[in-house]
Amino acid sequence: MSSAQVLTPGAGIGVVVGLGIGFSVLMLAIGYLGKRYGKIDASNNDEFSSASRNVQSGLIASGIVSAWTWAATLLQSSAVAYKFGVSGPFWYAAGATVQVLLFAAIAAKLKINAPFASTYLQIIRARWGNVAHRIFCCFALATNTLVSAMLIVGGSAVVTQLTGLSIYAVIWLTPLSVAIYTLTGGMRATLIADYLHTSVLIALILCFAFTVYASSDIIGSPDKLYELLSKAPAVAGNAGGSLLTMRSRPAIVFGVVNIIGNFGTVFLDQSYHQRGIASATETATTSFIMGGLAWTPVPLLMASSLGLAARALTGFPGMAELTASDVSAGLAAPAAAVALLGKGGAVAMLCLLFLAVTSALSAQLIAVSSVVTYDIYQPLAKHATEKSLFWVSHGAVVLWALCVGMLGIIFHEIGISMGWLYVFMGTLIGAGVAPVCAALCWKKA
């Protein structure tokens, strides 16, 4: 990609570290207010990991939107729009919504059949024994590994491209800053922060959409975007080579891969079960239906604006030249944001990505912490105390943050991109979906 650095490395540090510290202070304030006025104590293990299991539907729904909005939600969706045209945003959004909607049934069964479980793996252990439990612990941690790595790899590539900040610094600073604010607040404060994250994130996406379709001097209307896309080079596999058709063979193939892969990342990821556990019993199903429907416009609008704009602006002055590897790394949307809004677009994109990466990564940290505490440590330490569980749960957050940093470095060094990880997920974890559904929903399993 030709140089798209429009901000200084200091801006990158300011976003990654400054906002991380800001959210840590916010978490401390939420924790203090909750303890003083709501008698909520995050030092309690159940409160830290499950928010005492009584969170209402609004916060759970926003938490689902936040946890499901990865770097890939913004970057990979725009990449498939860039590659396949208007069919790409549809297949990304539709292919990743159905899983959350179906998970509503899983959440309800979990709350009804095992109201005091801390992880879905505990249910598997109780029903199928230790061997199956160990196998699905591996599935759960593999899911968390892939999702966490994808968040870091995708986010760090964009921050480095826009600011020139060392990619190694971004890879290490991001998980550590997220770990700090996760440790200070626990699950309930994380859900409240998710609500704020999601509000700002949606506002920024709307800003990009209105720029593309209304206010930009370069595009500024749906008619102009249509005209530019109709003149773009033909796409192999699309009907008539057009970017404006839904008849796209490669987009359909991506859609199938997307649907299958995302079943694994929802049903095997403890972070979604964690939100089901944290929800009040009577609102668990409603929360996931609301969250799934609220999430759908996020990738759909992001990709339909910046993804299509990036393709339409190819060859325009101020638009960075994108290679196939750049698109796979998720750089189409940032390039379009810079071309349309200059430094303001770069700053907005940085903030958008920080919010997406940190909120989703925070969910991953708490999920791994719960698995390590309740499915690895507690079965081995027969006489574990509340205090020891507390320290293990907090230590696991720090340990996983360090592991995520190392994974990010490894994947960067061997040249694995966010796009490759996204497609690979289903291959590795897809086989675990049906057994988990059976364990949670089928009494004959």
C-alpha positions in Angstrom: 0.0 0.0 0.0 1.3 3.4 -0.8 1.9 5.6 2.3 -1.3 6.4 4.0 0.3 7.8 7.2 -1.5 11.0 7.9 -1.0 11.1 11.7 2.0 11.0 14.0 3.1 8.0 16.1 2.2 10.2 19.1 -1.5 10.1 17.9 -1.3 6.3 17.9 0.1 6.2 21.4 -2.5 8.7 22.5 -5.4 6.6 21.2 -4.0 3.2 22.4 -2.7 4.2 25.8 -4.7 7.4 26.5 -8.1 5.9 25.8 -7.0 2.7 27.6 -6.2 4.7 30.8 -9.4 6.7 30.3 -11.5 3.6 30.3 -9.6 2.3 33.3 -10.6 5.4 35.2 -14.2 5.0 34.0 -14.2 1.4 35.2 -12.9 2.5 38.6 -15.6 5.1 38.9 -18.3 2.7 37.9 -17.0 0.2 40.4 -16.9 2.8 43.1 -20.4 4.0 42.4 -21.8 0.5 42.2 -20.2 -0.5 45.5 -21.3 2.7 47.3 -24.9 3.1 46.0 -25.8 -0.4 44.6 -24.0 -2.6 47.1 -22.2 -4.2 44.1 -18.7 -5.5 44.9 -16.5 -6.5 42.0 -14.1 -8.3 44.3 -16.7 -11.0 44.6 -15.9 -13.8 42.1 -19.5 -14.2 40.8 -19.9 -10.4 40.4 -16.5 -10.2 38.6 -17.2 -12.9 36.1 -21.0 -13.0 35.8 -22.3 -9.6 37.2 -24.3 -11.6 39.8 -26.5 -13.1 37.1 -29.2 -10.3 37.1 -28.3 -7.9 34.3 -31.3 -6.6 32.3 -31.8 -6.9 28.6 -30.6 -3.5 27.4 -27.1 -3.9 28.8 -26.8 -7.5 27.7 -27.9 -6.5 24.2 -25.4 -3.7 23.9 -22.7 -6.1 25.3 -23.5 -8.6 22.6 -23.2 -5.9 19.9 -19.9 -4.8 21.5 -18.5 -8.3 21.8 -19.6 -9.3 18.3 -18.1 -6.1 16.8 -14.5 -7.2 16.1 -11.9 -5.4 14.0 -13.0 -7.8 11.3 -16.6 -6.6 11.6 -15.4 -3.2 10.4 -12.4 -4.1 8.3 -13.2 -7.6 6.8 -16.8 -6.5 5.9 -15.3 -3.6 4.0 -12.8 -5.8 2.4 -15.5 -8.2 1.0 -17.4 -5.1 -0.2 -14.3 -3.9 -2.0 -13.7 -7.3 -3.6 -17.3 -8.5 -4.4 -19.3 -5.3 -4.5 -22.8 -4.8 -3.0 -23.3 -8.5 -2.3 -20.3 -8.5 0.1 -21.9 -6.4 2.9 -25.1 -8.5 2.7 -23.3 -11.8 3.0 -21.1 -10.6 5.9 -23.9 -9.1 7.9 -26.5 -11.9 7.2 -24.0 -14.6 7.6 -23.0 -13.4 11.1 -26.4 -12.5 12.5 -28.2 -15.8 12.4 -25.8 -17.4 14.9 -26.6 -14.7 17.6 -30.3 -15.1 17.0 -30.2 -18.8 17.3 -28.0 -18.6 20.4 -30.9 -17.0 22.2 -32.3 -20.5 22.6 -29.0 -21.7 24.0 -29.0 -18.9 26.5 -32.5 -19.7 27.7 -31.7 -23.4 28.1 -28.5 -22.6 30.0 -30.4 -20.3 32.4 -33.2 -22.8 33.0 -31.2 -26.0 33.3 -28.0 -24.8 34.9 -28.7 -21.4 36.6 -25.6 -21.6 38.8 -23.1 -22.6 36.2 -20.2 -20.3 35.6 -19.2 -21.7 32.1 -20.9 -23.9 29.5 -17.9 -26.3 29.9 -19.1 -27.1 33.5 -22.3 -28.4 32.0 -20.4 -30.6 29.6 -18.3 -31.9 32.5 -21.3 -32.7 34.6 -23.1 -34.6 31.7 -20.2 -36.2 29.8 -17.3 -36.5 32.2 -13.7 -35.3 32.3 -12.5 -36.5 28.9 -15.2 -34.6 27.0 -14.6 -31.7 29.3 -10.9 -31.5 28.4 -11.7 -31.8 24.7 -14.1 -28.9 24.8 -11.8 -26.8 27.0 -9.4 -27.1 24.0 -12.2 -26.0 21.6 -13.1 -23.1 23.8 -9.5 -21.8 24.3 -8.8 -22.3 20.5 -11.8 -20.1 19.8 -10.6 -17.4 22.2 -7.1 -17.7 20.7 -8.3 -17.1 17.1 -10.6 -14.3 18.0 -8.1 -12.5 20.2 -5.3 -12.9 17.6 -7.6 -11.6 14.9 -8.5 -8.5 17.0 -4.9 -7.7 17.6 -3.6 -8.5 14.1 -6.3 -6.4 12.3 -6.3 -3.5 14.7 -2.5 -3.2 14.8 -2.1 -3.2 11.0 -4.5 -0.2 10.7 -3.0 1.8 13.6 0.5 1.3 12.1 -0.6 2.2 8.6 -2.3 5.5 9.7 0.2 6.7 12.4 3.6 5.0 11.6 3.7 3.7 15.2 5.7 0.5 15.5 3.4 -2.5 15.0 5.2 -4.3 17.8 4.3 -1.4 20.2 0.7 -1.5 19.1 0.5 -5.3 19.5 1.8 -5.1 23.1 0.2 -1.9 24.3 -3.4 -2.8 23.2 -3.9 -6.0 25.2 -2.1 -4.6 28.2 -4.3 -1.5 28.3 -7.4 -3.6 27.9 -6.3 -5.9 30.7 -5.9 -2.9 33.1 -9.4 -1.7 32.6 -10.9 -5.2 32.6 -9.2 -6.0 36.0 -10.6 -2.8 37.5 -14.2 -3.3 36.7 -15.3 -6.9 36.2 -18.2 -8.1 34.1 -20.8 -5.5 35.1 -18.6 -2.5 34.6 -17.5 -4.0 31.3 -21.1 -4.2 30.1 -21.6 -0.5 31.0 -18.5 0.4 29.2 -19.7 -1.7 26.2 -22.8 0.5 26.2 -20.7 3.6 25.9 -18.4 1.9 23.3 -21.4 0.9 21.2 -23.0 4.4 21.3 -19.8 6.1 20.1 -19.1 3.3 17.5 -22.5 3.7 15.9 -22.2 7.5 15.8 -18.8 7.2 14.0 -20.2 4.7 11.5 -23.1 7.0 10.8 -20.6 9.9 10.3 -18.8 7.8 7.6 -22.1 6.8 6.0 -23.4 10.4 5.7 -20.0 11.5 4.4 -20.1 8.9 1.6 -23.8 9.3 0.7 -24.5 12.9 1.4 -21.7 15.4 2.2 -18.6 14.3 0.4 -17.4 16.5 -2.6 -15.9 13.3 -4.2 -19.0 11.0 -4.0 -21.7 12.7 -1.9 -24.8 10.8 -3.3 -26.0 7.2 -4.0 -26.2 8.1 -7.7 -22.6 9.2 -7.9 -21.4 6.1 -6.0 -23.5 3.9 -8.4 -21.9 5.7 -11.4 -18.4 5.2 -10.1 -19.0 1.5 -9.3 -20.5 0.9 -12.7 -17.3 2.1 -14.3 -15.0 -0.1 -12.1 -13.1 -3.0 -13.7 -15.1 -6.2 -14.0 -15.0 -8.7 -11.1 -14.5 -12.4 -12.0 -17.5 -14.5 -10.8 -20.0 -11.6 -10.7 -22.9 -11.5 -13.2 -21.7 -9.3 -16.0 -18.6 -8.6 -14.0 -20.6 -5.9 -12.1 -20.0 -4.7 -8.6 -23.7 -3.8 -8.4 -25.2 -7.3 -8.6 -26.2 -9.8 -5.9 -25.4 -12.6 -8.3 -21.8 -13.1 -7.2 -20.3 -16.6 -7.0 -17.3 -15.7 -4.8 -19.6 -13.7 -2.5 -21.8 -16.7 -2.0 -18.8 -18.9 -1.3 -17.7 -16.4 1.3 -21.2 -16.3 2.7 -21.2 -20.1 3.3 -17.8 -20.0 4.9 -18.9 -17.0 7.0 -22.0 -18.8 8.3 -20.2 -22.0 9.2 -17.2 -20.3 10.7 -19.3 -17.9 12.9 -21.3 -20.7 14.4 -18.1 -21.8 16.0 -17.1 -18.4 17.2 -20.5 -17.8 18.9 -21.4 -21.2 20.2 -17.9 -22.2 21.4 -16.9 -18.8 22.7 -17.4 -18.5 26.5 -17.9 -14.7 26.1 -21.4 -15.2 24.7 -22.3 -17.8 27.2 -20.9 -15.4 29.8 -23.5 -12.8 28.7 -26.2 -15.4 28.8 -25.1 -16.3 32.4 -25.0 -12.7 33.4 -28.5 -11.9 32.1 -31.6 -12.1 34.2 -33.5 -15.4 33.5 -36.6 -13.8 32.2 -34.8 -11.6 29.7 -32.0 -14.0 28.4 -33.7 -14.8 25.1 -34.9 -11.2 24.5 -31.4 -9.9 25.1 -29.8 -12.0 22.4 -32.6 -11.4 19.8 -32.2 -7.6 20.5 -28.4 -7.8 20.3 -28.4 -9.8 17.1 -30.8 -7.4 15.3 -29.0 -4.3 16.6 -25.7 -5.7 15.4 -26.7 -6.4 11.8 -26.6 -2.8 10.6 -23.0 -2.3 12.0 -21.1 -4.3 9.3 -23.8 -3.7 6.7 -23.6 0.1 6.9 -19.8 0.2 7.4 -19.1 -2.0 4.4 -21.8 -0.4 2.2 -20.2 3.0 2.8 -16.4 2.8 3.3 -15.9 -0.6 1.6 -17.8 0.4 -1.6 -16.3 3.9 -1.5 -12.8 2.4 -1.4 -13.5 0.5 -4.6 -15.2 3.5 -6.3 -12.3 5.8 -5.5 -9.6 3.5 -6.9 -7.2 5.6 -9.0 -8.5 9.0 -7.5 -5.9 11.5 -6.2 -5.6 11.1 -2.4 -6.7 7.4 -2.5 -4.0 5.0 -1.5 -3.3 2.2 -4.0 -4.4 -1.1 -2.4 -2.8 -4.5 -3.2 -4.5 -7.8 -2.6 -2.6 -8.3 0.7 -3.6 -4.8 1.8 -7.3 -5.6 1.3 -6.8 -8.9 3.1 -5.2 -7.0 6.0 -8.3 -4.8 6.2 -6.9 -1.6 4.9 -9.6 -0.7 2.4 -11.8 1.1 4.9 -9.0 3.2 6.5 -7.8 4.2 3.0 -11.3 5.4 2.1 -11.7 7.2 5.4 -8.5 9.1 4.8 -9.3 9.9 1.1 -12.7 11.3 2.1 -12.0 13.1 5.4 -8.2 13.4 5.6 -6.8 13.6 9.1 -10.3 13.7 10.6 -11.1 10.4 8.9 -7.9 8.9 10.2 -8.6 10.0 13.8 -12.2 8.7 13.5 -11.0 5.4 12.1 -8.5 5.0 14.9 -11.1 5.7 17.6 -13.6 3.3 15.9 -11.0 0.5 15.8 -9.9 1.1 19.3 -13.5 0.8 20.6 -14.1 -2.3 18.5 -10.9 -4.0 19.5 -10.9 -3.2 23.2 -14.5 -4.0 23.9 -14.3 -7.4 22.1 -10.9 -8.1 23.6 -12.2 -7.3 27.1 -14.9 -9.9 26.5 -12.3 -12.4 25.5 -10.1 -11.7 28.6 -13.1 -12.3 31.0 -14.1 -15.5 29.0 -10.6 -17.0 29.2 -10.4 -16.0 32.9 -13.6 -17.9 33.6 -12.5 -21.0 31.7 -9.1 -21.0 33.5 -10.7 -20.4 36.9 -13.7 -22.7 36.8 -12.6 -25.4 34.3 -8.9 -25.8 34.8 -8.0 -24.5 38.3 -11.1 -25.4 40.3 -11.3 -29.1 39.2 -7.6 -29.5 40.0 -7.7 -27.6 43.3 -10.3 -29.6 45.2 -10.2 -27.3 48.2 -10.0 -24.0 46.3 -11.2 -21.0 48.3 -13.0 -17.9 47.2 -9.8 -15.9 47.7 -7.7 -18.3 45.6 -10.4 -18.3 42.8 -10.3 -14.5 42.9 -6.5 -14.4 42.4 -6.6 -17.0 39.7 -9.3 -15.2 37.8 -7.4 -11.9 37.9 -4.1 -13.5 37.1 -5.6 -15.3 34.1 -6.6 -11.9 32.7 -3.0 -10.7 32.8 -1.6 -14.0 31.5 -4.0 -14.0 28.5 -3.2 -10.4 27.7 0.5 -11.4 27.5 -0.3 -14.4 25.4 -2.3 -12.3 23.0 0.6 -10.0 22.6 2.9 -12.9 21.8 0.4 -14.4 19.4 0.1 -11.0 17.6 3.9 -10.9 17.2 4.1 -14.5 15.9 1.3 -14.0 13.4 2.8 -10.8 12.2 6.2 -12.3 11.7 5.0 -15.3 9.7 2.7 -13.1 7.6 -0.7 -14.3 8.7 -3.4 -11.6 8.1 -6.7 -10.9 9.7 -8.5 -12.0 6.6 -6.7 -15.4 6.6 -7.6 -15.9 10.3 -11.2 -15.0 9.7 -11.6 -17.7 7.0 -9.6 -20.3 8.9 -11.7 -20.2 12.1 -14.5 -22.4 10.8 -12.0 -25.1 9.7 -10.6 -25.4 13.2 -13.6 -25.0 15.5 -16.7 -25.7 13.4 -16.8 -29.4 14.4 -17.5 -28.5 18.0 -20.8 -26.7 17.5 -23.3 -29.6 17.2 -22.0 -31.4 20.3 -22.2 -28.2 22.4 -25.8 -27.6 21.3 -26.6 -31.2 22.1 -25.0 -31.0 25.6 -27.0 -27.8 26.4 -30.3 -28.6 24.8 -30.9 -32.3 24.2 -31.7 -34.4 27.2 -30.8 -37.7 25.4 -27.3 -36.6 24.5 
